[in-house]
Amino acid sequence: MTIFANKALWVVDLDDQTDEDRIFGHAQAMGAEAVVIRTTSDRLATSMARFQAAGMKVYAWRWPAVVKNQGGRYAIDEANFVAQTLIPAGLDGYIVDPESENDEGFNDWNRTNLPIPVAQLATSFCQIIRSAAQTGGRPSFLFGITSGGNYPATLANLPWQQFVSASDAVFPQIYWRARDRHEVCKLVRDGTPGTNFTADLPSWRAIAQGKPIIPMAGEISCIPNLAELTAFAERARAENLDVMHFYVDDTHVTPNLCAAIKALGVPMV
């Protein structure tokens, strides 16, 4: 039986002791029950025990490449890395992020012009990870999919069915503030949680196959008014979504922000 972490802190880089100490401190201050760390982080495998000893699950995430040797880790190589390195090290789950910018980049899964069809690639990718968790004796291993905003409604060629069928839950990125390529915080739509729930949630419910929907708030270090977090949590609960995740840990995260997330009081399920 898969156990969901009611609050989880998502992490981009965990590459040295300073990163690990900051992330660990923020996760504890937020009352996080899990951290979700990119597979490209150098210390992921060796830092798991510290977080798990403190009662936190450790999940991994990444956007796997669909084009070989043009950037990122190719999907099958990523799946094998998770299966052969991270799961034996104690990984509690994996969440795939099939990025799609409609630019046919190395990680754009919304395409039809690849030697291996994306649906076939997604099926193989999921099977490798799920089979490794099963044979490794990890019945509570979490597999999930995350992606941006209302992508399920706009990216018809992305293999949603294959990813969702293999998933225990889906994780829509309901961001109302986010950093651009220059690390400048920008509004998403009108910059309110309510507008983005209304715009994004229907497309995820349409593909979720009845599986749990876990909204991701972001980007948290861009939020100037902590009342926005309360608005996010209230809308999530109004939608009967009691489990919430938060993106992303960085050096801009403050003690006040951590305390505000902890105070949300996400109920146990």
N, C-alpha and C positions, 0 to 999 in steps of 0.2 A: 504494500500500500504506500503510495507516494504521500509524503508529508510536506505541506507547503509552509515556507517561512513567511510569517505575516508581514514582517518588514525586512527588506533586504537593501543593502547599499551596493550599487554598481560601481565598478572600478575599471579604469582604463589601463593604468600602468602600475605594476608592483615590481619594481626592478632593483631596489636596494633597501637597506635597513630603514632609512628615513621614510621611504614610501610605506613600508610595512607598519612602522610604528604609528604613522599618521592615520592610515586606514583603520588599523586596529582600534586606535583611540576614538576615531569618529564613529565607527560601528558600535562600539560599546556605549558611547554617549547618546547615540540615537536609539538605543534599545534594539538594534538590528538583530535578527535571528539568522541572518545569512549575509555573506558577501558574494558578489558575482564578478569574477575577475577575468580579464582577457587572457586567452591562452598564450598570447605572445609575451606575457609577463614572465621575466626571468626566474622569479622566486615563487611562482605559483605552487609547484609541486612541493617545495621544501617548507613553505609557510603554512600549509593546510593545517598541520597539527596544532599550531598556536591558536588559530581561530576555532577549530573544533573543540579544543580543550576548554575554551571559554563558552561553549554551548552554541556556537554558530555553525550552520551549514556552509560549505564552500562549493559554489557552483562556478563553472567556467562559461565563457561566451566568446564568440568571434563571428565575423562575417567571412566565411570560406570563399575562396576564389573558384570561379568556373572556367577560367582560362589558365593554362599552365604557364609557368615561367614568365609571367608579366606583372607580378606583384602579389603579395600575400601568400598564404599557404593553400595549395590546391585542395579542393573539397575532400577528396579521398585521403590525401595526406593528413589533413586536419583530423578527419575521423579516426584514422589509424593512430595519430598522436594521442588523441583523447583515450582511445581504447587500450593502447599499449603502454602509455606512460602515466596519464593522469588518473584513470580509474584504478589501476593497481596502487597508486600513491594515496588513494582514499577519497577521490572526488565524489561529491554528493549529487552532482547533476550537471547538465550542459544545456545551454540555451543558444540556439542558432539564430543568427541575424543575417538573413539573405538580403544584403544591401542592394538597392536598385536606384540608380540616379538617371536611368534612361540614357546612359552615355556609352553603353556597351563596354564599360570598364571591366577590369579583371574580376570584380565582385558583383557585377550586375546580373542577377538571376532572372530578370525580366526580359528574356531573349529567346529567339527561336533559331538562331543561326550557328549553333555549336555542334561539334562532331558527336558529342554525347548529349541527347536531349536533357534539358534541365530536370524534367520529371524523373527520368531514369537516374540521373546523378543524385537527386534528392533522396530517392528511395534507397539507393546504395549507401549514401552517407548516414542516413538514420539507422539503417539496419546494422551497420558496423558498430555504432555507439551503443545502441540498445542491446545488441547481442553480447557485447563485452560486459555491460553492466549485469546482464542476466547470468552469464557464465561466471562472472566474478563474485556472485553471491551478494548483489546489492539490490534487493527488492524495492527499496525506497528511493532508488535513483530517479531524479527528476529530469525529464527531457521536455524542452519547450521551444517555442519560436517567438521571436520578437521582431518587430519592424516598425517603420515610421507611420505615424498618423493614420490616414485613411488609405494607405497603400493597397489593402485588399480590394478596394473599390476601383482603383485606378491602374493597377499593374496586372493585367489579365493573364500575362504569360508566365508570371512567377508561379512555381509549383506549390501553391498553397495547400492543396488537398494532400499531397504527399507529406509535407512537413507537419500539418495539423494532425493527420491520421496517426503519426508516430509520436505525437506530443501528449503530455499529461496536462498541459495548460498552455494558454497563449498569453503573450505579454505585449499589449499595444503600447506604443510610445506616445502617451498623451502629454505632449510638451506644450506649454504656453509661453515659455521663454527658452531660448537656445543660443549657443554661440555659433557665429559664422566661421568661415575658413580663417579669418583673421583673429579669432578668439574674442570677438566683440559680441556682447549679449544683445540679442534682437528679439522682438516680439514674434510669436507664432500666431497668425491671424490677429485677433484684437488683444492678445496677451492675457486672456482670462481662462481659468480651468474650465468653466462652464461651456464656453463656446467650443473648446476643443474636444470635450467629451461629446457634445452634440454632433460635431463634425466627424469624429473618428470612431466612436463606439459602434454605430450600426454596421459598419463594414466588417468589424471583427466578430460581432455576434453572428453575422451571416456565414462566416467560415468556421466558427469555433467547434462545430459538431457537438455542441452541448457540453464542451469541456470548460473548466474554470477559466475565467478571464481575469488576469491580474494586471491592473493598470500601472504604468510607470510614470511617475512625476518627473518632470525635468524642464530645463536643467537647473538643479536646485541651487547652485551657487550664483545663478543669475536672478534669483528671486529677491527683490528689494523689500517686499512687504510680506512678513511671515504670515499674515492673515490669508495670503493666497494658498498656503499649505492647508489651512483649515478649510478653505473653500473646496480645494481638491478632495480632501478626505470626506467632507460632507456630501459632495456630489457622488463620490464613489460609493458611499454607503447607501445613498438614495437609489443607486443603480444595483443594489445588492452585491456590491463588490467589496468585500471586507478585507481582502489581502491587497497590500500596496507595496510597490517597490520604488526606489528613488535613485535617479541618475543625475549627477555622477560625483564620486569623490574627487576632490582636487584641493589645491592649496588655498582656494578661495572659500572653502567651507568653514564657517565660524562656529564657536561654541553656542551662540544664540540659535543658529540654524539647527544644530544637532538637538538642542533642547526642545525646539519647536516640533521637530519630527517625533521625538520621544513622547511629547505631550499629546500627540494625536490619539494615542490610546487605541490603536487598532485592536479590535477584539480577537480573542482566541477562537479558532474554528476547529 
